[in-house]
């Protein structure tokens, strides 16, 4: 390639194009304009990134501390009260088959339901007073039917019928009320897991602002080299590397965390559906085991996502550095080269 040809091609290079665009601006004003744009992009990008990460991290924390335990507790309590009635009814069978130890089993089921609802009380703001009162009355009826009136068939049947009524009476029974509590709790789970348009918009704003910041940093480095003879500015280079890091790592990790939240929400939905499929019929023991296994799986999934808190903290610290580094890089250069000029 000849010298004339090389000169011709260099006139169409990105550097020449950008030099021509900036040629009408004085260097001092150009650096100040870059400083203003850098700080603006850094503030917008860091704020949007922090808020987006905070929303997902807050959702994961809510799932672990409140939503998942509440859903699991309601499902376990529902199955426990149904299993208690099944075991109590089997005690009255004149030819019981495979129900050895049923007396202890129904008491254990009632105790499990009571303890489960007590643990849920501080994990949900739903009123559990009526349900707890029904559970106490229900347990008393079962105990009378299986213990005090065990040798009086008519009284025993009456108390067990009373317990069944307390258990399944439409709208006001124990099972319908637990069903309603589960419905409300699942609505909260869905709301917590769903990424709304505001959150999606936050990610877009963060990514666009970081992209603008990266391009402005490259422009500032070009101006310092082209106008001021400064090949390297460690503050701006560090800010550029940090910008690339913040534009990729939090997005990828929080996207993975959001997918895990969606998966956990699906598991909680499955737990709720399993607990609703069995009422006063066979299969309660299998349903209880299925709910217990799925609950353990949910706990493991939420524990595996605990490391995302470090990414959330990193986004906060990185966002602060993203504002400081460009301001320091250009601010110091302006002070050094133009500080004494009017």
ChimeraX attribute file (.defattr): number of C-alpha atoms within 10 A of each C-alpha:
attribute: neighborCount
match mode: 1-to-1
recipient: residues
	/A:1	5
	/A:2	7
	/A:3	8
	/A:4	9
	/A:5	9
	/A:6	10
	/A:7	10
	/A:8	11
	/A:9	11
	/A:10	13
	/A:11	12
	/A:12	10
	/A:13	11
	/A:14	10
	/A:15	14
	/A:16	13
	/A:17	12
	/A:18	13
	/A:19	16
	/A:20	11
	/A:21	10
	/A:22	14
	/A:23	11
	/A:24	9
	/A:25	11
	/A:26	10
	/A:27	17
	/A:28	14
	/A:29	11
	/A:30	16
	/A:31	20
	/A:32	14
	/A:33	13
	/A:34	21
	/A:35	21
	/A:36	15
	/A:37	16
	/A:38	26
	/A:39	18
	/A:40	16
	/A:41	22
	/A:42	29
	/A:43	21
	/A:44	19
	/A:45	29
	/A:46	28
	/A:47	19
	/A:48	23
	/A:49	27
	/A:50	23
	/A:51	18
	/A:52	26
	/A:53	28
	/A:54	18
	/A:55	16
	/A:56	24
	/A:57	22
	/A:58	15
	/A:59	22
	/A:60	26
	/A:61	16
	/A:62	17
	/A:63	23
	/A:64	19
	/A:65	14
	/A:66	16
	/A:67	25
	/A:68	23
	/A:69	22
	/A:70	27
	/A:71	27
	/A:72	24
	/A:73	25
	/A:74	23
	/A:75	28
	/A:76	25
	/A:77	26
	/A:78	27
	/A:79	26
	/A:80	25
	/A:81	25
	/A:82	25
	/A:83	26
	/A:84	27
	/A:85	22
	/A:86	20
	/A:87	22
	/A:88	24
	/A:89	21
	/A:90	19
	/A:91	22
	/A:92	17
	/A:93	10
	/A:94	7
	/A:95	9
	/A:96	12
	/A:97	9
	/A:98	8
	/A:99	14
	/A:100	12
	/A:101	10
	/A:102	18
	/A:103	17
	/A:104	12
	/A:105	17
	/A:106	26
	/A:107	17
	/A:108	15
	/A:109	22
	/A:110	23
	/A:111	17
	/A:112	18
	/A:113	25
	/A:114	19
	/A:115	13
	/A:116	21
	/A:117	23
	/A:118	14
	/A:119	14
	/A:120	20
	/A:121	15
	/A:122	12
	/A:123	18
	/A:124	16
	/A:125	9
	/A:126	12
	/A:127	10
	/A:128	17
	/A:129	11
	/A:130	12
	/A:131	19
	/A:132	16
	/A:133	12
	/A:134	20
	/A:135	23
	/A:136	13
	/A:137	15
	/A:138	25
	/A:139	23
	/A:140	13
	/A:141	21
	/A:142	26
	/A:143	21
	/A:144	17
	/A:145	28
	/A:146	23
	/A:147	14
	/A:148	12
	/A:149	16
	/A:150	16
	/A:151	12
	/A:152	11
	/A:153	12
	/A:154	12
	/A:155	15
	/A:156	23
	/A:157	17
	/A:158	15
	/A:159	21
	/A:160	23
	/A:161	16
	/A:162	16
	/A:163	27
	/A:164	21
	/A:165	15
	/A:166	20
	/A:167	24
	/A:168	17
	/A:169	14
	/A:170	12
	/A:171	12
	/A:172	16
	/A:173	20
	/A:174	26
	/A:175	24
	/A:176	16
	/A:177	21
	/A:178	20
	/A:179	19
	/A:180	12
	/A:181	20
	/A:182	24
	/A:183	15
	/A:184	13
	/A:185	21
	/A:186	20
	/A:187	11
	/A:188	13
	/A:189	26
	/A:190	17
	/A:191	13
	/A:192	21
	/A:193	23
	/A:194	16
	/A:195	16
	/A:196	11
	/A:197	9
	/A:198	10
	/A:199	17
	/A:200	12
	/A:201	13
	/A:202	20
	/A:203	21
	/A:204	16
	/A:205	19
	/A:206	27
	/A:207	21
	/A:208	16
	/A:209	24
	/A:210	28
	/A:211	17
	/A:212	18
	/A:213	28
	/A:214	23
	/A:215	14
	/A:216	18
	/A:217	22
	/A:218	14
	/A:219	18
	/A:220	23
	/A:221	20
	/A:222	19
	/A:223	21
	/A:224	19
	/A:225	14
	/A:226	13
	/A:227	14
	/A:228	13
	/A:229	10
	/A:230	13
	/A:231	12
	/A:232	12
	/A:233	17
	/A:234	12
	/A:235	17
	/A:236	22
	/A:237	17
	/A:238	15
	/A:239	25
	/A:240	22
	/A:241	13
	/A:242	18
	/A:243	26
	/A:244	14
	/A:245	14
	/A:246	24
	/A:247	22
	/A:248	11
	/A:249	14
	/A:250	20
	/A:251	19
	/A:252	12
	/A:253	17
	/A:254	22
	/A:255	14
	/A:256	14
	/A:257	23
	/A:258	19
	/A:259	13
	/A:260	19
	/A:261	25
	/A:262	18
	/A:263	15
	/A:264	24
	/A:265	23
	/A:266	16
	/A:267	18
	/A:268	26
	/A:269	18
	/A:270	15
	/A:271	24
	/A:272	23
	/A:273	14
	/A:274	18
	/A:275	25
	/A:276	17
	/A:277	12
	/A:278	19
	/A:279	18
	/A:280	16
	/A:281	10
	/A:282	11
	/A:283	12
	/A:284	20
	/A:285	13
	/A:286	12
	/A:287	20
	/A:288	22
	/A:289	12
	/A:290	16
	/A:291	25
	/A:292	16
	/A:293	12
	/A:294	18
	/A:295	22
	/A:296	12
	/A:297	14
	/A:298	25
	/A:299	15
	/A:300	11
	/A:301	16
	/A:302	19
	/A:303	12
	/A:304	12
	/A:305	19
	/A:306	15
	/A:307	11
	/A:308	19
	/A:309	18
	/A:310	11
	/A:311	20
	/A:312	24
	/A:313	14
	/A:314	16
	/A:315	25
	/A:316	19
	/A:317	13
	/A:318	20
	/A:319	23
	/A:320	15
	/A:321	18
	/A:322	30
	/A:323	20
	/A:324	16
	/A:325	22
	/A:326	28
	/A:327	21
	/A:328	14
	/A:329	19
	/A:330	23
	/A:331	15
	/A:332	14
	/A:333	18
	/A:334	18
	/A:335	11
	/A:336	10
	/A:337	11
	/A:338	12
	/A:339	11
	/A:340	8
	/A:341	6
	/A:342	4
